[in-house]
Structure formats: C-alpha cells, structure tokens
C-alpha cells in the first residue's frame, strides 16, 4: 500500500479542537476516513457498506456519522466520493515538497558530475 507518503502531519491542537464534542465513534470513523483519503490521494467512494465495515459499525450508524461530519464541515461530497479539504491541502504541500526535494537532489547530482 505504499504511496510514497510514509507519514502525515498531525497537528494535535487542530485535532483536539476540531473533534471536541465528537463521540468516540465519530472520532474513530473520521480518522479512518481521513487515513483512507491520504492513502488513495483522492476522494473515497461513498460505498457505505464497505466503509461501514472498515469503521467496524453498521451502515445505519455509519450514515449517521457521515451526516454529522458533513453537517459540521469535516467532510464534503465531491465526484461521488467523500473528501476533506485539509487532506487536499496537505497532499498538495507534500507534492510540492517532494518536487522541491527531487529538483534539489537532481541539481546536486549535476554538480557532482561537472566537478
């Protein structure tokens, strides 16, 4: 399942303040969905049967949780899938940093070959 992203930034204060008031089930499902989004680097299909199983809850409970998360601007529905704008920002930042690293690494190699 390696996608070139071995870790994600996890801002403790943002998580604590952003999930304050959520139940344990809501937090767990939210984290599970976020991790799947990072892994796929794309919105996750709204296949409630599969996603409910991944979150270890019934489809009815999962639908209630997703409704809560959408109502509280934690998730959006886009292109037939569930998505989080913070995930998108972090993925874009990761991509830019990877491009910069690759570019800098290639420049160093060129300098070594010239010398």
Biopython code that builds the backbone (N, CA, C, O; Angstrom):
import numpy as np
from Bio.PDB.StructureBuilder import StructureBuilder

atoms = [
    (1, "UNK", "N", (0.801, -1.201, 0.000)),
    (1, "UNK", "CA", (0.000, 0.000, 0.000)),
    (1, "UNK", "C", (0.841, 1.261, 0.000)),
    (1, "UNK", "O", (0.307, 2.353, 0.197)),
    (2, "UNK", "N", (2.115, 1.144, -0.211)),
    (2, "UNK", "CA", (2.978, 2.317, -0.187)),
    (2, "UNK", "C", (2.637, 3.259, -1.328)),
    (2, "UNK", "O", (2.531, 2.850, -2.484)),
    (3, "UNK", "N", (2.470, 4.511, -0.987)),
    (3, "UNK", "CA", (2.138, 5.512, -1.994)),
    (3, "UNK", "C", (3.151, 6.649, -1.992)),
    (3, "UNK", "O", (2.880, 7.726, -2.522)),
    (4, "UNK", "N", (4.305, 6.413, -1.404)),
    (4, "UNK", "CA", (5.325, 7.443, -1.357)),
    (4, "UNK", "C", (5.112, 8.439, -0.233)),
    (4, "UNK", "O", (5.865, 9.406, -0.119)),
    (5, "UNK", "N", (4.113, 8.226, 0.591)),
    (5, "UNK", "CA", (3.826, 9.135, 1.700)),
    (5, "UNK", "C", (3.843, 8.317, 2.992)),
    (5, "UNK", "O", (2.797, 7.845, 3.438)),
    (6, "UNK", "N", (5.023, 8.145, 3.598)),
    (6, "UNK", "CA", (5.138, 7.257, 4.747)),
    (6, "UNK", "C", (4.561, 7.813, 6.048)),
    (6, "UNK", "O", (4.388, 7.069, 7.013)),
    (7, "UNK", "N", (4.265, 9.094, 6.083)),
    (7, "UNK", "CA", (3.711, 9.710, 7.286)),
    (7, "UNK", "C", (2.896, 10.933, 6.879)),
    (7, "UNK", "O", (3.010, 11.436, 5.761)),
    (8, "UNK", "N", (2.078, 11.394, 7.811)),
    (8, "UNK", "CA", (1.310, 12.621, 7.582)),
    (8, "UNK", "C", (1.551, 13.558, 8.755)),
    (8, "UNK", "O", (1.873, 13.127, 9.862)),
    (9, "UNK", "N", (1.390, 14.839, 8.490)),
    (9, "UNK", "CA", (1.459, 15.815, 9.588)),
    (9, "UNK", "C", (0.206, 15.641, 10.438)),
    (9, "UNK", "O", (-0.898, 15.486, 9.916)),
    (10, "UNK", "N", (0.391, 15.669, 11.722)),
    (10, "UNK", "CA", (-0.742, 15.547, 12.632)),
    (10, "UNK", "C", (-0.637, 16.680, 13.636)),
    (10, "UNK", "O", (0.177, 16.635, 14.558)),
    (11, "UNK", "N", (-1.455, 17.680, 13.452)),
    (11, "UNK", "CA", (-1.443, 18.851, 14.327)),
    (11, "UNK", "C", (-2.359, 18.578, 15.520)),
    (11, "UNK", "O", (-3.584, 18.603, 15.399)),
    (12, "UNK", "N", (-1.748, 18.321, 16.658)),
    (12, "UNK", "CA", (-2.507, 17.928, 17.846)),
    (12, "UNK", "C", (-3.597, 18.921, 18.218)),
    (12, "UNK", "O", (-4.741, 18.533, 18.454)),
    (13, "UNK", "N", (-3.248, 20.197, 18.270)),
    (13, "UNK", "CA", (-4.241, 21.190, 18.674)),
    (13, "UNK", "C", (-5.409, 21.209, 17.691)),
    (13, "UNK", "O", (-6.565, 21.293, 18.104)),
    (14, "UNK", "N", (-5.113, 21.133, 16.394)),
    (14, "UNK", "CA", (-6.179, 21.136, 15.386)),
    (14, "UNK", "C", (-7.097, 19.932, 15.564)),
    (14, "UNK", "O", (-8.317, 20.056, 15.457)),
    (15, "UNK", "N", (-6.509, 18.763, 15.835)),
    (15, "UNK", "CA", (-7.318, 17.555, 16.016)),
    (15, "UNK", "C", (-8.178, 17.680, 17.276)),
    (15, "UNK", "O", (-9.379, 17.410, 17.243)),
    (16, "UNK", "N", (-7.566, 18.084, 18.368)),
    (16, "UNK", "CA", (-8.306, 18.186, 19.628)),
    (16, "UNK", "C", (-9.433, 19.206, 19.515)),
    (16, "UNK", "O", (-10.568, 18.922, 19.897)),
    (17, "UNK", "N", (-9.128, 20.384, 18.996)),
    (17, "UNK", "CA", (-10.168, 21.414, 18.890)),
    (17, "UNK", "C", (-11.183, 21.069, 17.802)),
    (17, "UNK", "O", (-12.361, 21.402, 17.926)),
    (18, "UNK", "N", (-10.741, 20.412, 16.750)),
    (18, "UNK", "CA", (-11.642, 20.086, 15.646)),
    (18, "UNK", "C", (-12.566, 18.918, 15.913)),
    (18, "UNK", "O", (-13.596, 18.770, 15.255)),
    (19, "UNK", "N", (-12.199, 18.081, 16.884)),
    (19, "UNK", "CA", (-13.044, 16.924, 17.193)),
    (19, "UNK", "C", (-13.710, 17.051, 18.563)),
    (19, "UNK", "O", (-14.393, 16.131, 19.013)),
    (20, "UNK", "N", (-13.511, 18.188, 19.221)),
    (20, "UNK", "CA", (-14.128, 18.418, 20.521)),
    (20, "UNK", "C", (-15.643, 18.305, 20.381)),
    (20, "UNK", "O", (-16.245, 18.939, 19.514)),
    (21, "UNK", "N", (-16.233, 17.516, 21.219)),
    (21, "UNK", "CA", (-17.676, 17.329, 21.168)),
    (21, "UNK", "C", (-18.106, 16.110, 20.365)),
    (21, "UNK", "O", (-19.278, 15.734, 20.388)),
    (22, "UNK", "N", (-17.170, 15.489, 19.656)),
    (22, "UNK", "CA", (-17.500, 14.273, 18.907)),
    (22, "UNK", "C", (-17.490, 13.077, 19.852)),
    (22, "UNK", "O", (-16.774, 13.056, 20.852)),
    (23, "UNK", "N", (-18.295, 12.095, 19.510)),
    (23, "UNK", "CA", (-18.266, 10.843, 20.261)),
    (23, "UNK", "C", (-17.037, 10.044, 19.840)),
    (23, "UNK", "O", (-16.389, 10.360, 18.842)),
    (24, "UNK", "N", (-16.731, 9.023, 20.600)),
    (24, "UNK", "CA", (-15.623, 8.137, 20.267)),
    (24, "UNK", "C", (-15.837, 7.510, 18.888)),
    (24, "UNK", "O", (-14.896, 7.406, 18.102)),
    (25, "UNK", "N", (-17.061, 7.096, 18.596)),
    (25, "UNK", "CA", (-17.369, 6.510, 17.282)),
    (25, "UNK", "C", (-17.138, 7.511, 16.158)),
    (25, "UNK", "O", (-16.571, 7.166, 15.121)),
    (26, "UNK", "N", (-17.572, 8.737, 16.360)),
    (26, "UNK", "CA", (-17.399, 9.766, 15.331)),
    (26, "UNK", "C", (-15.922, 10.045, 15.078)),
    (26, "UNK", "O", (-15.493, 10.162, 13.930)),
    (27, "UNK", "N", (-15.150, 10.150, 16.152)),
    (27, "UNK", "CA", (-13.708, 10.387, 16.001)),
    (27, "UNK", "C", (-13.026, 9.225, 15.288)),
    (27, "UNK", "O", (-12.207, 9.429, 14.392)),
    (28, "UNK", "N", (-13.366, 8.018, 15.688)),
    (28, "UNK", "CA", (-12.749, 6.835, 15.083)),
    (28, "UNK", "C", (-13.069, 6.709, 13.608)),
    (28, "UNK", "O", (-12.185, 6.432, 12.798)),
    (29, "UNK", "N", (-14.328, 6.911, 13.257)),
    (29, "UNK", "CA", (-14.725, 6.830, 11.849)),
    (29, "UNK", "C", (-14.076, 7.951, 11.053)),
    (29, "UNK", "O", (-13.618, 7.733, 9.932)),
    (30, "UNK", "N", (-14.034, 9.137, 11.620)),
    (30, "UNK", "CA", (-13.424, 10.286, 10.949)),
    (30, "UNK", "C", (-11.948, 10.012, 10.663)),
    (30, "UNK", "O", (-11.478, 10.250, 9.550)),
    (31, "UNK", "N", (-11.220, 9.516, 11.656)),
    (31, "UNK", "CA", (-9.797, 9.208, 11.461)),
    (31, "UNK", "C", (-9.622, 8.116, 10.409)),
    (31, "UNK", "O", (-8.732, 8.210, 9.564)),
    (32, "UNK", "N", (-10.453, 7.092, 10.451)),
    (32, "UNK", "CA", (-10.373, 6.010, 9.467)),
    (32, "UNK", "C", (-10.589, 6.548, 8.061)),
    (32, "UNK", "O", (-9.869, 6.173, 7.136)),
    (33, "UNK", "N", (-11.566, 7.417, 7.895)),
    (33, "UNK", "CA", (-11.840, 8.003, 6.577)),
    (33, "UNK", "C", (-10.686, 8.890, 6.119)),
    (33, "UNK", "O", (-10.295, 8.845, 4.953)),
    (34, "UNK", "N", (-10.144, 9.687, 7.021)),
    (34, "UNK", "CA", (-9.017, 10.557, 6.664)),
    (34, "UNK", "C", (-7.815, 9.739, 6.198)),
    (34, "UNK", "O", (-7.188, 10.070, 5.192)),
    (35, "UNK", "N", (-7.496, 8.678, 6.925)),
    (35, "UNK", "CA", (-6.352, 7.840, 6.566)),
    (35, "UNK", "C", (-6.560, 7.211, 5.193)),
    (35, "UNK", "O", (-5.620, 7.124, 4.402)),
    (36, "UNK", "N", (-7.779, 6.775, 4.905)),
    (36, "UNK", "CA", (-8.062, 6.206, 3.577)),
    (36, "UNK", "C", (-7.907, 7.264, 2.485)),
    (36, "UNK", "O", (-7.432, 6.956, 1.392)),
    (37, "UNK", "N", (-8.299, 8.497, 2.766)),
    (37, "UNK", "CA", (-8.139, 9.580, 1.785)),
    (37, "UNK", "C", (-6.661, 9.840, 1.516)),
    (37, "UNK", "O", (-6.249, 9.987, 0.365)),
    (38, "UNK", "N", (-5.868, 9.896, 2.581)),
    (38, "UNK", "CA", (-4.426, 10.092, 2.405)),
    (38, "UNK", "C", (-3.829, 8.943, 1.590)),
    (38, "UNK", "O", (-3.001, 9.169, 0.708)),
    (39, "UNK", "N", (-4.245, 7.730, 1.882)),
    (39, "UNK", "CA", (-3.705, 6.565, 1.191)),
    (39, "UNK", "C", (-4.051, 6.580, -0.296)),
    (39, "UNK", "O", (-3.201, 6.299, -1.141)),
    (40, "UNK", "N", (-5.294, 6.906, -0.607)),
    (40, "UNK", "CA", (-5.734, 6.927, -2.004)),
    (40, "UNK", "C", (-5.348, 8.208, -2.730)),
    (40, "UNK", "O", (-5.290, 8.246, -3.959)),
    (41, "UNK", "N", (-5.084, 9.258, -1.954)),
    (41, "UNK", "CA", (-4.818, 10.586, -2.515)),
    (41, "UNK", "C", (-5.973, 11.044, -3.397)),
    (41, "UNK", "O", (-5.769, 11.705, -4.415)),
    (42, "UNK", "N", (-7.175, 10.688, -2.996)),
    (42, "UNK", "CA", (-8.378, 11.017, -3.769)),
    (42, "UNK", "C", (-9.597, 10.824, -2.871)),
    (42, "UNK", "O", (-9.514, 10.175, -1.828)),
    (43, "UNK", "N", (-10.732, 11.394, -3.287)),
    (43, "UNK", "CA", (-11.964, 11.138, -2.534)),
    (43, "UNK", "C", (-12.247, 9.635, -2.475)),
    (43, "UNK", "O", (-11.947, 8.901, -3.417)),
    (44, "UNK", "N", (-12.822, 9.191, -1.369)),
    (44, "UNK", "CA", (-13.152, 7.776, -1.241)),
    (44, "UNK", "C", (-14.598, 7.557, -1.646)),
    (44, "UNK", "O", (-15.490, 8.322, -1.280)),
    (45, "UNK", "N", (-14.811, 6.494, -2.411)),
    (45, "UNK", "CA", (-16.146, 6.197, -2.925)),
    (45, "UNK", "C", (-17.145, 6.070, -1.783)),
    (45, "UNK", "O", (-16.838, 5.519, -0.726)),
    (46, "UNK", "N", (-18.329, 6.582, -2.015)),
    (46, "UNK", "CA", (-19.367, 6.525, -0.980)),
    (46, "UNK", "C", (-20.053, 5.162, -0.993)),
    (46, "UNK", "O", (-21.267, 5.066, -1.167)),
    (47, "UNK", "N", (-19.279, 4.140, -0.810)),
    (47, "UNK", "CA", (-19.770, 2.770, -0.681)),
    (47, "UNK", "C", (-19.937, 2.514, 0.814)),
    (47, "UNK", "O", (-19.023, 2.029, 1.482)),
    (48, "UNK", "N", (-21.111, 2.846, 1.321)),
    (48, "UNK", "CA", (-21.330, 2.793, 2.764)),
    (48, "UNK", "C", (-21.167, 1.390, 3.334)),
    (48, "UNK", "O", (-20.784, 1.238, 4.495)),
    (49, "UNK", "N", (-21.448, 0.373, 2.547)),
    (49, "UNK", "CA", (-21.294, -0.993, 3.049)),
    (49, "UNK", "C", (-19.825, -1.269, 3.378)),
    (49, "UNK", "O", (-19.503, -1.747, 4.465)),
    (50, "UNK", "N", (-18.947, -0.964, 2.434)),
    (50, "UNK", "CA", (-17.514, -1.192, 2.632)),
    (50, "UNK", "C", (-16.947, -0.269, 3.706)),
    (50, "UNK", "O", (-16.190, -0.707, 4.572)),
    (51, "UNK", "N", (-17.315, 1.009, 3.647)),
    (51, "UNK", "CA", (-16.779, 1.971, 4.612)),
    (51, "UNK", "C", (-17.271, 1.681, 6.032)),
    (51, "UNK", "O", (-16.516, 1.828, 6.993)),
    (52, "UNK", "N", (-18.520, 1.275, 6.163)),
    (52, "UNK", "CA", (-19.046, 0.930, 7.491)),
    (52, "UNK", "C", (-18.282, -0.258, 8.065)),
    (52, "UNK", "O", (-17.964, -0.290, 9.254)),
    (53, "UNK", "N", (-17.992, -1.229, 7.208)),
    (53, "UNK", "CA", (-17.223, -2.391, 7.658)),
    (53, "UNK", "C", (-15.813, -1.961, 8.092)),
    (53, "UNK", "O", (-15.301, -2.433, 9.107)),
    (54, "UNK", "N", (-15.195, -1.064, 7.317)),
    (54, "UNK", "CA", (-13.853, -0.568, 7.664)),
    (54, "UNK", "C", (-13.870, 0.169, 9.003)),
    (54, "UNK", "O", (-12.885, 0.157, 9.742)),
    (55, "UNK", "N", (-14.992, 0.807, 9.305)),
    (55, "UNK", "CA", (-15.127, 1.550, 10.569)),
    (55, "UNK", "C", (-15.716, 0.690, 11.682)),
    (55, "UNK", "O", (-15.932, 1.163, 12.798)),
    (56, "UNK", "N", (-15.972, -0.573, 11.366)),
    (56, "UNK", "CA", (-16.493, -1.525, 12.344)),
    (56, "UNK", "C", (-17.816, -1.072, 12.964)),
    (56, "UNK", "O", (-17.999, -1.123, 14.180)),
    (57, "UNK", "N", (-18.735, -0.626, 12.096)),
    (57, "UNK", "CA", (-20.060, -0.246, 12.582)),
    (57, "UNK", "C", (-21.104, -0.589, 11.523)),
    (57, "UNK", "O", (-20.762, -0.942, 10.394)),
    (58, "UNK", "N", (-22.357, -0.484, 11.887)),
    (58, "UNK", "CA", (-23.438, -0.776, 10.947)),
    (58, "UNK", "C", (-23.534, 0.338, 9.904)),
    (58, "UNK", "O", (-23.046, 1.449, 10.112)),
    (59, "UNK", "N", (-24.171, 0.018, 8.783)),
    (59, "UNK", "CA", (-24.362, 1.035, 7.747)),
    (59, "UNK", "C", (-25.222, 2.181, 8.265)),
    (59, "UNK", "O", (-24.987, 3.343, 7.933)),
    (60, "UNK", "N", (-26.214, 1.848, 9.076)),
    (60, "UNK", "CA", (-27.090, 2.883, 9.628)),
    (60, "UNK", "C", (-26.288, 3.839, 10.517)),
    (60, "UNK", "O", (-26.428, 5.057, 10.406)),
    (61, "UNK", "N", (-25.460, 3.290, 11.388)),
    (61, "UNK", "CA", (-24.629, 4.108, 12.273)),
    (61, "UNK", "C", (-23.633, 4.919, 11.450)),
    (61, "UNK", "O", (-23.399, 6.096, 11.727)),
    (62, "UNK", "N", (-23.042, 4.275, 10.426)),
    (62, "UNK", "CA", (-22.071, 4.958, 9.580)),
    (62, "UNK", "C", (-22.722, 6.132, 8.858)),
    (62, "UNK", "O", (-22.141, 7.215, 8.783)),
    (63, "UNK", "N", (-23.921, 5.927, 8.330)),
    (63, "UNK", "CA", (-24.636, 7.003, 7.632)),
    (63, "UNK", "C", (-24.888, 8.178, 8.574)),
    (63, "UNK", "O", (-24.767, 9.336, 8.174)),
    (64, "UNK", "N", (-25.234, 7.883, 9.814)),
    (64, "UNK", "CA", (-25.456, 8.931, 10.817)),
    (64, "UNK", "C", (-24.161, 9.696, 11.095)),
    (64, "UNK", "O", (-24.169, 10.921, 11.222)),
    (65, "UNK", "N", (-23.056, 8.968, 11.187)),
    (65, "UNK", "CA", (-21.756, 9.603, 11.440)),
    (65, "UNK", "C", (-21.354, 10.490, 10.268)),
    (65, "UNK", "O", (-20.918, 11.624, 10.467)),
    (66, "UNK", "N", (-21.498, 9.977, 9.049)),
    (66, "UNK", "CA", (-21.133, 10.763, 7.860)),
    (66, "UNK", "C", (-21.994, 12.018, 7.774)),
    (66, "UNK", "O", (-21.495, 13.095, 7.449)),
    (67, "UNK", "N", (-23.275, 11.882, 8.061)),
    (67, "UNK", "CA", (-24.174, 13.043, 8.060)),
    (67, "UNK", "C", (-23.681, 14.092, 9.059)),
    (67, "UNK", "O", (-23.650, 15.284, 8.751)),
    (68, "UNK", "N", (-23.299, 13.647, 10.247)),
    (68, "UNK", "CA", (-22.770, 14.554, 11.271)),
    (68, "UNK", "C", (-21.498, 15.245, 10.774)),
    (68, "UNK", "O", (-21.358, 16.461, 10.901)),
    (69, "UNK", "N", (-20.578, 14.466, 10.211)),
    (69, "UNK", "CA", (-19.303, 15.016, 9.744)),
    (69, "UNK", "C", (-19.508, 16.015, 8.609)),
    (69, "UNK", "O", (-18.798, 17.018, 8.530)),
    (70, "UNK", "N", (-20.461, 15.750, 7.743)),
    (70, "UNK", "CA", (-20.743, 16.682, 6.645)),
    (70, "UNK", "C", (-21.409, 17.950, 7.176)),
    (70, "UNK", "O", (-21.083, 19.057, 6.748)),
    (71, "UNK", "N", (-22.324, 17.782, 8.091)),
    (71, "UNK", "CA", (-23.029, 18.926, 8.670)),
    (71, "UNK", "C", (-22.065, 19.852, 9.422)),
    (71, "UNK", "O", (-22.289, 21.059, 9.514)),
    (72, "UNK", "N", (-21.005, 19.270, 9.948)),
    (72, "UNK", "CA", (-20.012, 20.040, 10.699)),
    (72, "UNK", "C", (-18.773, 20.370, 9.871)),
    (72, "UNK", "O", (-17.713, 20.672, 10.419)),
    (73, "UNK", "N", (-18.916, 20.311, 8.559)),
    (73, "UNK", "CA", (-17.859, 20.710, 7.609)),
    (73, "UNK", "C", (-16.556, 19.932, 7.750)),
    (73, "UNK", "O", (-15.484, 20.461, 7.454)),
    (74, "UNK", "N", (-16.636, 18.698, 8.192)),
    (74, "UNK", "CA", (-15.450, 17.840, 8.270)),
    (74, "UNK", "C", (-15.265, 17.063, 6.973)),
    (74, "UNK", "O", (-14.139, 16.742, 6.591)),
    (75, "UNK", "N", (-16.358, 16.765, 6.306)),
    (75, "UNK", "CA", (-16.335, 16.047, 5.034)),
    (75, "UNK", "C", (-17.195, 16.788, 4.030)),
    (75, "UNK", "O", (-18.154, 17.471, 4.388)),
    (76, "UNK", "N", (-16.832, 16.638, 2.762)),
    (76, "UNK", "CA", (-17.681, 17.127, 1.680)),
    (76, "UNK", "C", (-17.874, 15.979, 0.701)),
    (76, "UNK", "O", (-17.076, 15.043, 0.649)),
    (77, "UNK", "N", (-18.937, 16.069, -0.066)),
    (77, "UNK", "CA", (-19.157, 15.073, -1.113)),
    (77, "UNK", "C", (-18.743, 15.699, -2.430)),
    (77, "UNK", "O", (-19.210, 16.778, -2.795)),
    (78, "UNK", "N", (-17.863, 15.010, -3.139)),
    (78, "UNK", "CA", (-17.332, 15.523, -4.395)),
    (78, "UNK", "C", (-17.084, 14.347, -5.338)),
    (78, "UNK", "O", (-16.501, 13.337, -4.943)),
    (79, "UNK", "N", (-17.523, 14.482, -6.562)),
    (79, "UNK", "CA", (-17.316, 13.442, -7.578)),
    (79, "UNK", "C", (-17.737, 12.056, -7.093)),
    (79, "UNK", "O", (-17.041, 11.071, -7.341)),
    (80, "UNK", "N", (-18.860, 11.981, -6.412)),
    (80, "UNK", "CA", (-19.360, 10.690, -5.940)),
    (80, "UNK", "C", (-18.540, 10.079, -4.819)),
    (80, "UNK", "O", (-18.609, 8.874, -4.576)),
    (81, "UNK", "N", (-17.759, 10.915, -4.132)),
    (81, "UNK", "CA", (-16.942, 10.407, -3.039)),
    (81, "UNK", "C", (-16.908, 11.367, -1.871)),
    (81, "UNK", "O", (-17.388, 12.497, -1.961)),
    (82, "UNK", "N", (-16.340, 10.911, -0.784)),
    (82, "UNK", "CA", (-16.174, 11.736, 0.409)),
    (82, "UNK", "C", (-14.768, 12.311, 0.406)),
    (82, "UNK", "O", (-13.811, 11.628, 0.040)),
    (83, "UNK", "N", (-14.645, 13.570, 0.816)),
    (83, "UNK", "CA", (-13.365, 14.253, 0.749)),
    (83, "UNK", "C", (-13.244, 15.235, 1.896)),
    (83, "UNK", "O", (-14.240, 15.655, 2.485)),
    (84, "UNK", "N", (-12.005, 15.594, 2.203)),
    (84, "UNK", "CA", (-11.705, 16.549, 3.253)),
    (84, "UNK", "C", (-10.736, 17.574, 2.682)),
    (84, "UNK", "O", (-9.704, 17.206, 2.121)),
    (85, "UNK", "N", (-11.055, 18.849, 2.819)),
    (85, "UNK", "CA", (-10.228, 19.895, 2.206)),
    (85, "UNK", "C", (-8.848, 19.993, 2.859)),
    (85, "UNK", "O", (-7.879, 20.362, 2.195)),
    (86, "UNK", "N", (-8.746, 19.670, 4.138)),
    (86, "UNK", "CA", (-7.432, 19.696, 4.801)),
    (86, "UNK", "C", (-6.521, 18.612, 4.223)),
    (86, "UNK", "O", (-5.321, 18.828, 4.052)),
    (87, "UNK", "N", (-7.095, 17.457, 3.928)),
    (87, "UNK", "CA", (-6.321, 16.384, 3.294)),
    (87, "UNK", "C", (-5.782, 16.881, 1.958)),
    (87, "UNK", "O", (-4.622, 16.647, 1.619)),
    (88, "UNK", "N", (-6.632, 17.566, 1.207)),
    (88, "UNK", "CA", (-6.204, 18.092, -0.093)),
    (88, "UNK", "C", (-5.037, 19.073, 0.068)),
    (88, "UNK", "O", (-4.063, 19.009, -0.682)),
    (89, "UNK", "N", (-5.134, 19.967, 1.034)),
    (89, "UNK", "CA", (-4.053, 20.928, 1.290)),
    (89, "UNK", "C", (-2.754, 20.210, 1.646)),
    (89, "UNK", "O", (-1.691, 20.539, 1.120)),
    (90, "UNK", "N", (-2.846, 19.239, 2.534)),
    (90, "UNK", "CA", (-1.652, 18.506, 2.966)),
    (90, "UNK", "C", (-1.038, 17.711, 1.813)),
    (90, "UNK", "O", (0.184, 17.647, 1.682)),
    (91, "UNK", "N", (-1.881, 17.108, 0.982)),
    (91, "UNK", "CA", (-1.371, 16.362, -0.175)),
    (91, "UNK", "C", (-0.675, 17.299, -1.156)),
    (91, "UNK", "O", (0.368, 16.957, -1.712)),
    (92, "UNK", "N", (-1.249, 18.473, -1.365)),
    (92, "UNK", "CA", (-0.618, 19.455, -2.253)),
    (92, "UNK", "C", (0.729, 19.906, -1.687)),
    (92, "UNK", "O", (1.709, 20.021, -2.424)),
    (93, "UNK", "N", (0.774, 20.160, -0.382)),
    (93, "UNK", "CA", (2.034, 20.549, 0.263)),
    (93, "UNK", "C", (3.079, 19.444, 0.136)),
    (93, "UNK", "O", (4.245, 19.713, -0.156)),
    (94, "UNK", "N", (2.656, 18.204, 0.355)),
    (94, "UNK", "CA", (3.567, 17.070, 0.245)),
    (94, "UNK", "C", (4.115, 16.960, -1.171)),
    (94, "UNK", "O", (5.308, 16.729, -1.370)),
    (95, "UNK", "N", (3.244, 17.125, -2.141)),
    (95, "UNK", "CA", (3.654, 17.034, -3.544)),
    (95, "UNK", "C", (4.672, 18.119, -3.883)),
    (95, "UNK", "O", (5.668, 17.853, -4.556)),
    (96, "UNK", "N", (4.421, 19.343, -3.416)),
    (96, "UNK", "CA", (5.356, 20.448, -3.659)),
    (96, "UNK", "C", (6.705, 20.184, -2.990)),
    (96, "UNK", "O", (7.755, 20.415, -3.590)),
    (97, "UNK", "N", (6.672, 19.706, -1.759)),
    (97, "UNK", "CA", (7.916, 19.422, -1.047)),
    (97, "UNK", "C", (8.695, 18.296, -1.726)),
    (97, "UNK", "O", (9.922, 18.346, -1.807)),
    (98, "UNK", "N", (7.984, 17.291, -2.208)),
    (98, "UNK", "CA", (8.632, 16.192, -2.913)),
    (98, "UNK", "C", (9.262, 16.682, -4.209)),
    (98, "UNK", "O", (10.378, 16.289, -4.549)),
    (99, "UNK", "N", (8.546, 17.539, -4.933)),
    (99, "UNK", "CA", (9.088, 18.117, -6.170)),
    (99, "UNK", "C", (10.345, 18.930, -5.881)),
    (99, "UNK", "O", (11.334, 18.826, -6.607)),
    (100, "UNK", "N", (10.311, 19.739, -4.824)),
    (100, "UNK", "CA", (11.477, 20.544, -4.444)),
    (100, "UNK", "C", (12.658, 19.660, -4.058)),
    (100, "UNK", "O", (13.795, 19.927, -4.446)),
    (101, "UNK", "N", (12.386, 18.617, -3.299)),
    (101, "UNK", "CA", (13.441, 17.694, -2.890)),
    (101, "UNK", "C", (14.060, 17.019, -4.109)),
    (101, "UNK", "O", (15.282, 16.931, -4.224)),
    (102, "UNK", "N", (13.213, 16.544, -5.013)),
    (102, "UNK", "CA", (13.695, 15.875, -6.221)),
    (102, "UNK", "C", (14.514, 16.827, -7.072)),
    (102, "UNK", "O", (15.573, 16.464, -7.583)),
    (103, "UNK", "N", (14.019, 18.048, -7.223)),
    (103, "UNK", "CA", (14.724, 19.054, -8.017)),
    (103, "UNK", "C", (16.087, 19.372, -7.406)),
    (103, "UNK", "O", (17.091, 19.420, -8.116)),
    (104, "UNK", "N", (16.124, 19.589, -6.101)),
    (104, "UNK", "CA", (17.384, 19.889, -5.411)),
    (104, "UNK", "C", (18.352, 18.712, -5.485)),
    (104, "UNK", "O", (19.556, 18.903, -5.657)),
    (105, "UNK", "N", (17.831, 17.509, -5.357)),
    (105, "UNK", "CA", (18.658, 16.314, -5.415)),
    (105, "UNK", "C", (19.277, 16.159, -6.806)),
    (105, "UNK", "O", (20.448, 15.802, -6.932)),
    (106, "UNK", "N", (18.487, 16.427, -7.846)),
    (106, "UNK", "CA", (18.993, 16.345, -9.216)),
    (106, "UNK", "C", (20.058, 17.401, -9.470)),
    (106, "UNK", "O", (21.039, 17.132, -10.165)),
    (107, "UNK", "N", (19.882, 18.597, -8.920)),
    (107, "UNK", "CA", (20.875, 19.661, -9.080)),
    (107, "UNK", "C", (22.191, 19.269, -8.421)),
    (107, "UNK", "O", (23.260, 19.535, -8.970)),
    (108, "UNK", "N", (22.127, 18.639, -7.248)),
    (108, "UNK", "CA", (23.338, 18.193, -6.562)),
    (108, "UNK", "C", (24.072, 17.146, -7.385)),
    (108, "UNK", "O", (25.300, 17.165, -7.459)),
    (109, "UNK", "N", (23.332, 16.237, -8.003)),
    (109, "UNK", "CA", (23.945, 15.205, -8.836)),
    (109, "UNK", "C", (24.642, 15.830, -10.037)),
    (109, "UNK", "O", (25.734, 15.405, -10.415)),
    (110, "UNK", "N", (24.013, 16.838, -10.637)),
    (110, "UNK", "CA", (24.610, 17.512, -11.792)),
    (110, "UNK", "C", (25.919, 18.187, -11.401)),
    (110, "UNK", "O", (26.891, 18.141, -12.156)),
    (111, "UNK", "N", (25.950, 18.812, -10.234)),
    (111, "UNK", "CA", (27.160, 19.478, -9.759)),
    (111, "UNK", "C", (28.267, 18.448, -9.557)),
    (111, "UNK", "O", (29.416, 18.711, -9.910)),
    (112, "UNK", "N", (27.949, 17.293, -9.003)),
    (112, "UNK", "CA", (28.944, 16.254, -8.770)),
    (112, "UNK", "C", (29.535, 15.764, -10.090)),
    (112, "UNK", "O", (30.740, 15.532, -10.185)),
    (113, "UNK", "N", (28.686, 15.607, -11.108)),
    (113, "UNK", "CA", (29.167, 15.120, -12.396)),
    (113, "UNK", "C", (30.048, 16.153, -13.093)),
    (113, "UNK", "O", (30.975, 15.782, -13.812)),
    (114, "UNK", "N", (29.777, 17.434, -12.892)),
    (114, "UNK", "CA", (30.553, 18.502, -13.520)),
    (114, "UNK", "C", (31.933, 18.581, -12.884)),
    (114, "UNK", "O", (32.930, 18.776, -13.580)),
    (115, "UNK", "N", (31.991, 18.433, -11.584)),
    (115, "UNK", "CA", (33.266, 18.548, -10.860)),
    (115, "UNK", "C", (34.050, 17.333, -11.101)),
    (115, "UNK", "O", (35.163, 17.205, -10.591)),
]
sb = StructureBuilder()
sb.init_structure("model")
sb.init_model(0)
sb.init_chain("A")
sb.init_seg("    ")
for serial, (resi, resn, name, xyz) in enumerate(atoms, 1):
    if name == "N":
        sb.init_residue(resn, " ", resi, " ")
    sb.init_atom(name, np.array(xyz, "f"), 0.0, 1.0, " ", f" {name:<3s}", serial, name[0])
structure = sb.get_structure()
